[in-house]
Amino acid sequence: MRHTTLQRIQRYLAIISFAVILVITLIGVRVFTKDYVKVLFGKQIALISGHAGYDSGAVCTDADGKTTVTEAGINATIAKLVAERLRRAGATVVILEEFDKRLDGLRADVLLSMHADSCIDNSGYKAARYFASLIGAREDELISCIDQFYPAATGQSFNPNTITHNMTDYHAFREIAVQTPGAILETGFLGGDQDLLINRPEVVAKGITDSLTCFFEQEQPRKADNP
């Protein structure tokens, strides 16, 4: 009798434990859905992993001249983490190489190219869009979202003095379809921002995902105004 009672108690406790875990999981999914899924679900997003398939990008070395970190390696890690976040929210994501043939005429809801700056002792992020874009207003919204959400997540400051012609006339902007909004993001300096870029890439990925979520949230009122 005691053995049967103990089994019943254990069974009830197991059911209760399962129910608690299920409720916690559903709450987590609901929060995640509120933040991302409703906005990102079904979006076609293209990410360029800066310098992938082409070269190493910026290279940092130690006192003995040995390579300690490469820009291409940092970009690849961040691109992978961003893609994972976006895909969990239901977006279709493709990670492209620097001079990927698929860029030619690419149609997507957004294109974002991710890079990191040089190994000098400097810090900060910057983002830019094509200076001759035919959809500059839309891309300005993307840049505005990056300027709002990327530093909020990463603690990075904006470094506008290092935005170059290579960013505003980035080759991919001239290759993709004119209807595809695009931007290039320098996530930080390999010199002054190594701790963030190497040790906390998931924070960088969150800042980028938050920025893209903001961009698509801006699109919803525009579509409602232009049925």
ABEGO torsion letter per residue (X at the ends): XAAAAAAAAAAAAAAAAAAAAAAAAAAAAAAAAAAAAAAABGBBBBBBBBGBGABAEBBBBBAAGBBABBAAAAAAAAAAAAAAAAAAAGBBBBBBBAABAAABGBBBABBBBBBBBBABBBBEBBBBBBAABAAAAAAAAAAAAAAAAAAAAAGBBBBAAABBAAAAABAAAAABBAABBBBBBBAEBAAAAAAAAAAAAAAAAAAAAAAAAAAAAAAAAAAAABX
